[in-house]
């Protein structure tokens, strides 16, 4: 159900595939793990069984294990992607090879855009979470100015054909297949699976990241936003480049 990144670009010259093996990417995963631990560390440490759906290279998972002292089982559909392979299973995120109600806590870090039918991904989250279990979701926006995989302005805004030509014309890859971002409203409707309660924790995540020391260039902007009424601030954040959600399985 999830597209393979190595197949999406189609060749060894693909910008995204090269980026996954770069020192810059490794450093970004270590920073992201530290921020994630700041936001969700207590929940991860309290969970008996933790999973990382779409664990990719495994670098984030491995660093989270080190920080939180908790073993995490990773699932990645593309066997050619993982660098850190310990406790990683090759599996489709929408069809996990585990029993119902297996996990207390799940991590879905920028996964939905790689899935052909993301609603099935969230239905699978419901299936494998224990009652009361939670899933942390980091989700990128279709309307982000710079697309995060190929680092091209407005790439995710374009229809498929134009996006393919854009990627090909800039020499970043053969096409833009296997990646499809959504806007805030469509994503919330996609996560609206009966039995799952979705809470937008974007503000909590931003505050935690800034307290940790990440995103310093955003601090002045957040200082302005934090002075606005809560309702106005929430509406503005819906047009931000990414969002953070906490999904809870209701009993």
Secondary structure, 3 states (H helix, E strand, C coil): CECCHHHHHCCCCCHHHHHHCCHHHHHHHHHHHHHHHHHHHHHHHHCCCEEEECCCCCHHHHHHHHHHCCCEEEEECCCCCCCCCCCEEECCCCCCCCCCCCEEEEEEECCHHHECCHHHHHHHHHHHEEEEEEEEEEEEECCCCECCCCCCECHHHCCHHHHHHHHHHCCCCCCCCCCCCECHHHHHHHHCCCCEEEEECHHHHHHHHHHHCCCHHHHHHHHHHCCCCHHHHHHHHCCCCEEEEEEEECC
